[in-house]
Amino acid sequence: MPSGLEGHAALLAELAAWQELVPPSGSFTALTAARVHRLWLPRLPTDLPHFVGMGTVRDEVKPERAQLIVSRHPTTPRCTLVDGIRVARLADALVAAGRYLDVLDLTILIDSALHLGLCSMAELRAAGQVRRRGVVTFRAALDLAHPASESAWETMLRILHIACGVGVVPQAAITDQDGRFVARADLLVEGTRLLQEYDGAHHRDASQHADDLRRDRALAAAGHQRSGYVARDLLQAAYLVIEPVERALGRRIDLGPWLDLVARSTYSATGRKAFAARLPPPPFHPWNGGLRPVRTLN
């Protein structure tokens, strides 16, 4: 690997080096493909291994390294080149990610792929028709996905409402009584004039703060109530997010389904432990007594 590289360039250089070990039928898939495509990612560990899918081709040797998780497929996975790296077709890679992620995390990846225009809903639905490991989780995540999300946290805010049985309109265009456009809101709660938004996407300077205040006044003048939240609200105080919804709808809302999704995701300690348990152990070999994993070459 060349020295002095950082960020995405370092990732591509590392994958180019590992690609020397991957047989011709193999390509990077699952979470590695998501990283190559720069999708929004859940809270993944920094030392995540690389995921490879390869065909069952005669004379091709499956590479065994502690930093590679290699899966064989009956047919050679379809792939494309991204900056010189063989990457599985994104829709297939997202299905493969369903082997390791739970629904909330996977929905973030799918929303990101849709928002960036890297695949279509039709392609994703077609990929979900194939019977393979991870497809059940993938289908559940696809049912929650929406191309209108503009960040991972917007996705989570939307799913919080949907999981609790609250209908919402993402990226709703708000107009005044004369039909003039006022603003676009992250979420409009159906049947109400309540707007729910994620506020943690930027650090506000004085100019941005002034713009935000003008926007809030315009929304209020149009008869809408706006509530903003940060990541901590969604993960640790979801009741604060749901309280104005309960008032607007005039009914109690059960947070249990949302709390269950978070508990199974990488945004909780329990979910991260479950994610780690889904990863296969590093390969072991008889020449080291089966006691230590094979070490990767620098």
C-alpha positions in Angstrom: 0.0 0.0 0.0 1.2 3.5 -0.7 2.0 5.5 2.5 0.5 8.7 3.6 -3.1 8.0 2.5 -6.1 8.8 4.6 -9.9 8.3 4.6 -11.5 6.9 1.5 -8.2 6.9 -0.5 -6.6 4.7 2.2 -9.6 2.3 2.1 -9.4 2.0 -1.7 -5.6 1.3 -1.5 -6.1 -1.3 1.1 -8.8 -3.1 -0.9 -6.6 -2.9 -4.0 -3.9 -4.8 -2.0 -6.4 -7.4 -0.7 -7.8 -7.8 -4.2 -4.5 -9.5 -5.2 -5.7 -12.4 -3.0 -9.2 -12.5 -4.3 -9.9 -15.0 -7.1 -11.3 -13.7 -10.4 -14.8 -14.7 -9.5 -14.7 -12.8 -6.3 -15.7 -9.2 -5.5 -16.2 -7.1 -2.3 -19.7 -7.2 -1.0 -21.9 -6.4 2.0 -20.5 -3.7 4.3 -17.3 -3.4 2.3 -19.3 -2.5 -0.8 -21.3 0.0 1.2 -18.0 1.7 2.3 -16.7 1.8 -1.3 -19.9 3.5 -2.4 -19.7 5.9 0.6 -23.2 5.0 1.9 -24.3 6.3 5.3 -23.1 3.8 7.8 -24.5 2.8 11.2 -22.1 2.5 14.2 -19.7 -0.1 12.9 -16.4 -1.0 14.5 -13.3 0.6 13.1 -11.5 -2.8 12.7 -14.3 -4.2 10.6 -13.1 -7.1 8.3 -13.6 -7.0 4.6 -16.5 -9.0 3.0 -15.9 -11.0 -0.2 -18.3 -13.1 -2.3 -17.0 -15.5 -4.8 -18.3 -18.2 -7.2 -17.8 -21.9 -6.9 -15.2 -22.2 -9.7 -12.9 -25.1 -10.2 -9.2 -24.5 -9.2 -10.1 -21.2 -7.4 -8.8 -21.2 -3.9 -10.8 -19.5 -1.2 -8.5 -17.0 0.6 -8.2 -17.5 4.3 -7.2 -14.4 6.2 -8.3 -13.0 9.5 -9.3 -9.7 7.9 -11.4 -11.3 5.1 -14.9 -12.9 5.4 -15.3 -14.9 2.2 -18.6 -16.5 1.2 -19.0 -18.9 -1.7 -22.0 -18.7 -4.1 -23.4 -21.3 -6.5 -23.0 -18.8 -9.3 -20.4 -16.1 -9.7 -21.7 -12.8 -8.1 -22.4 -10.0 -10.5 -20.0 -7.1 -10.0 -18.8 -3.8 -11.2 -15.6 -1.8 -11.0 -15.5 1.2 -8.7 -12.1 3.0 -8.8 -10.5 -0.2 -9.9 -12.1 -2.3 -7.1 -14.3 -5.2 -8.0 -17.5 -4.6 -6.0 -20.7 -6.7 -6.1 -23.8 -5.2 -7.6 -25.1 -2.8 -4.9 -28.5 -4.4 -4.6 -27.0 -7.8 -4.1 -24.4 -6.4 -1.6 -27.2 -4.9 0.5 -28.9 -8.3 0.6 -25.6 -9.8 1.7 -25.4 -7.1 4.5 -28.6 -8.5 5.9 -26.6 -11.5 7.1 -24.9 -9.3 9.6 -27.1 -6.2 10.3 -30.5 -5.9 11.8 -33.4 -4.0 10.3 -32.7 -0.4 11.5 -29.0 -0.5 10.4 -29.9 -2.0 7.0 -32.6 0.5 6.3 -30.1 3.3 6.7 -27.9 1.7 4.0 -30.9 1.2 1.7 -32.1 4.8 2.2 -28.6 6.0 1.4 -28.3 4.0 -1.8 -31.7 5.3 -2.9 -30.9 8.9 -2.0 -27.6 8.8 -3.9 -29.3 7.3 -6.9 -27.0 4.2 -6.9 -29.9 1.8 -7.3 -33.6 1.9 -7.8 -36.4 0.5 -5.7 -37.2 -1.9 -8.6 -33.6 -3.3 -8.5 -33.8 -3.7 -4.7 -37.2 -5.5 -4.9 -35.8 -7.9 -7.6 -32.7 -8.6 -5.4 -35.1 -9.4 -2.5 -36.8 -12.1 -4.5 -33.8 -14.4 -4.5 -33.6 -16.9 -1.6 -30.3 -16.5 0.2 -29.0 -15.7 3.7 -29.9 -12.2 4.8 -32.9 -11.8 2.5 -35.5 -11.9 5.3 -33.9 -9.0 7.1 -33.4 -7.2 3.8 -37.1 -7.5 2.9 -38.1 -6.1 6.3 -35.7 -3.1 5.9 -36.9 -2.5 2.3 -40.5 -2.2 3.6 -39.3 0.7 5.8 -37.1 2.4 3.2 -37.8 5.7 1.5 -35.7 7.6 -1.0 -36.6 11.0 0.5 -34.2 10.7 3.5 -31.3 13.0 3.3 -29.2 11.6 6.2 -29.0 8.5 8.4 -30.6 10.4 11.3 -33.5 11.5 9.2 -34.1 7.8 8.4 -34.1 7.0 12.1 -36.5 9.8 12.9 -38.9 8.5 10.2 -38.6 4.9 11.3 -39.2 5.9 15.0 -42.7 7.2 13.9 -43.5 4.4 11.5 -42.5 1.7 14.1 -44.9 3.4 16.6 -47.7 3.3 14.1 -47.6 7.0 13.2 -48.1 7.9 9.5 -45.7 10.6 8.2 -44.9 12.4 5.0 -41.1 12.6 4.4 -39.7 15.9 2.9 -43.1 17.4 2.9 -43.5 20.7 0.9 -45.2 23.2 3.2 -47.2 26.1 1.7 -49.0 29.1 3.2 -52.8 29.7 2.9 -52.2 31.3 -0.6 -50.4 28.1 -1.8 -46.9 29.7 -1.8 -44.0 27.5 -0.9 -42.7 28.1 2.6 -40.2 25.3 3.4 -39.6 21.6 3.0 -39.9 19.7 6.3 -38.2 16.4 7.3 -41.5 14.9 8.4 -45.1 16.0 8.5 -47.3 13.9 10.8 -50.3 12.8 8.8 -53.6 14.3 9.8 -51.9 17.1 11.7 -49.9 20.3 11.2 -47.0 19.0 13.3 -43.6 19.0 11.7 -40.9 16.7 13.2 -37.3 17.5 12.1 -33.7 16.4 12.9 -31.6 19.3 13.9 -28.2 17.8 14.4 -27.0 17.9 10.8 -25.0 21.1 11.1 -23.3 23.5 13.5 -25.1 26.8 13.2 -23.2 30.0 12.9 -24.9 33.4 13.4 -26.1 33.6 9.8 -27.5 30.0 9.7 -29.2 30.6 13.1 -30.9 33.7 11.7 -32.0 31.8 8.6 -33.4 29.0 10.8 -35.3 31.5 12.9 -36.9 33.1 9.8 -37.9 29.7 8.6 -39.5 28.8 12.0 -41.5 32.1 11.9 -42.7 31.4 8.4 -43.8 27.9 9.3 -45.6 29.2 12.4 -47.3 31.8 10.3 -48.5 29.1 7.9 -50.1 27.4 10.9 -47.6 24.6 11.5 -45.9 23.6 14.7 -42.3 22.5 14.3 -40.3 20.4 16.8 -36.5 19.7 16.3 -34.5 16.9 17.8 -30.9 15.6 18.0 -29.4 12.1 18.0 -29.5 11.8 21.7 -33.3 12.4 21.7 -33.9 9.6 19.3 -31.7 7.1 21.1 -32.1 8.0 24.8 -35.3 10.1 25.1 -37.7 9.0 22.4 -40.6 9.9 24.6 -39.7 13.5 24.0 -40.1 13.0 20.2 -43.5 11.2 20.6 -45.1 13.6 23.2 -46.1 16.3 20.7 -47.3 13.5 18.3 -49.6 12.2 21.1 -51.0 15.6 21.7 -51.6 16.3 18.1 -53.3 12.9 17.5 -55.0 12.8 20.8 -54.0 9.2 21.6 -51.2 7.3 23.5 -48.4 5.8 21.5 -46.4 2.7 22.4 -42.6 3.2 22.1 -41.9 -0.5 22.5 -41.4 -1.3 18.8 -38.9 1.5 18.3 -37.0 0.6 21.5 -36.8 -2.9 20.2 -35.4 -1.8 16.9 -32.7 0.3 18.6 -31.8 -2.5 21.0 -31.1 -4.8 18.0 -29.1 -2.2 16.1 -25.5 -1.1 16.3 -26.7 2.0 18.2 -26.9 -0.1 21.4 -24.3 -2.2 23.2 -26.5 -5.2 23.0 -26.9 -4.8 19.2 -23.2 -4.3 18.7 -22.5 -7.5 20.6 -25.1 -9.3 18.5 -23.4 -7.9 15.3 -20.0 -9.2 16.4 -21.5 -12.6 17.1 -22.8 -12.9 13.6 -19.3 -12.5 12.1 -17.6 -15.8 11.6 -14.5 -16.4 13.7 -11.0 -15.9 12.0 -9.7 -18.9 10.1 -7.6 -21.4 12.1 -4.9 -23.7 10.7 -3.3 -26.9 11.9 0.2 -25.6 11.5 -0.3 -23.2 14.4 -2.1 -25.8 16.5 -5.5 -24.2 15.9 -4.7 -21.9 18.8 -4.2 -18.6 17.0 -5.9 -16.9 14.1 -3.8 -16.4 10.9 -2.3 -13.0 11.0 -2.7 -10.6 8.1 0.4 -9.6 6.1 1.3 -5.9 6.2 
